[in-house]
């Protein structure tokens, strides 16, 4: 193998009789390099958006969430809540009840999701970091029920951070049909007061549709005494979430399912994975097109070195060794392009992370971040490197064998 490799290196770096062959070889390396840079940077940007969205959800979604396999709600007595609380890996256990309700404030109204929780909710996630205003996290005081509105809900209703009068809340009475003559009698009605704060997690799904209230208020409003929608859990620091998930699942049985944060937002992350995969496939097609330059370069080189191959045969080189010479040259072009592309791509990703070279808009705009987020994953780097080498190596196999076979027949 040393002999074909030595000759291949000589052919790659030595001057050819036709200067165009050197130019095409350089273009081949540049084409593979640019395609590799595009793959690395694009996949890293998708990773950046994925991590950014995941960080937003952590402010609202729990690390683990228990729901019923069938139905939206379940009886508290059906779930072994005490067993879950006794699991050492679980440090916070928050019962929740969610349902739809109508909010009305002065002359405006909006359908929202009321999420009833207890006081442990503020320890469940980093929810306190999403609060805006001079108040604090408070759900009830004596006979008053407080509601923490999402920023989008407050904007739609036209309230301030601390609204002057209570928000009216309406929910259909359980098990009754709406009386068209007296529709107000078919709804449960209550009021929510302002604790002086709003929340914003930078997700329209929550900011524009959710209101946090006390669990007692939600049970009374929806006629769901003794029922829950979910049991939300926080895992102790340093504990593996998957291990804790398995322990909780064993404790609650088959009637309930335990979901981690990614499973709770499965539709969102699945779409992002599909988009990333499609981008990877399209860029790989571009890489395949770039490899046609390698085929052209090798074809011209084989024709240019026709006399040399005859000399090598006369010196005792086999046809297999001659084919290996040109095969190795094509592979070296792919390897150089892959390595150069990885290095430049990683440098560009680091520069984007550090300096934010490509920006989403002007400063002070409506974007959550000013520049495109970037996150380099080792697995993506490995996949790109293997893809470039595989495509490059595969692209030179057939043309080299075909051209060498023709030279042999001559």
Helices and strands as residue ranges (DSSP letters): H 2-13, H 19-57, E 64-68, E 74-75, G 76-78, H 81-85, E 90-105, E 108-117, H 121-124, G 127-130, E 131-132, E 140-141, E 144-145, E 148-149, H 151-157, E 167-172, G 183-186, E 187-192, E 198-199, H 204-207, E 210-214, H 215-222, E 227-228, E 230-235, H 241-252, E 256-260, H 261-264, H 266-304, H 306-314, H 319-355, H 378-409
